[in-house]
Amino acid sequence: MNTETVNSSDPEVHSRNIQQMLDELITHTRQDLDRVVEPRFQALLETTAEVLTGLKTAFRHYGEGKEKAWKR
């Protein structure tokens, strides 16, 4: 987490930072899919990546004001 994020009261700054961290975690879980052979754990990793992708989309929609709940 960078200094701008820690000291900022701007939700957009925090949203960008969280989206970046989610991207890193999504990438990590998808890379692990190729490293493990246990099918149930692979399913868990894929589910994790999908859920995190949905969460990242929610943060993006907040920033864009697309969803009715996020309209300013």
N, C-alpha and C positions, 0 to 999 in steps of 0.2 A: 504494500500500500504506500503510495507516495504522499509527500507532505501536503500537496494541494488537497488531496482527498481527506486527510485527517483533519485539516484546519478549515475546510470549507463547510458552509451551511447550505450550499447549492445542491439540491437533490440530483441535478443533471450530472454533476461531477461524480457523485457517489454511484449513480446509475451506470455511467461509463466504466468506472472501476470494477463494479460488480460484473458487468457484462464481459469485461476482459478476463476476469477470474473464471467466470463460467466457461468461456471459450477454452481456456487452458484445461479445465477439468473435463470438458467434453472431449477434447483432443486426447487427453490422457486415457480416458475410459475406452475410446475407440481404438487406440494403439494397443491397449491391454487385451482387446478381443483377439488379436493375432498372437498373443503370447501365452494364452491359457487354452487348455484343451477340454476343461470340464464344462459340459454343456449348460448346466444350471448356472454356473458363474458367468458364462458368456451371455446368457439370457439376462442376468442381473446387470451386467455391464451395459448391454444394449438398452435395457429399460432405463438405466441411469442416464445414459446419453440423451435419450428421447425426452425424459422429464426435464433435464437441465436445459435442453434446447427450447422446450416450451417456456420455461422460466425466463430464459434470455429473451425470447420473443415478447413476453409480457413486459419486461423492462424496456425493450425497444419501443413497444406500443405506447408505454407511458411517456417516453420522450417525444414521440411523434404526436401524441394526443389523439390517436386513432380510435381507441375504444371509448365508448360513452362514459365509462367510469373514470377515464383519465382526462376527459375534456376539462379545460381550464375555464 
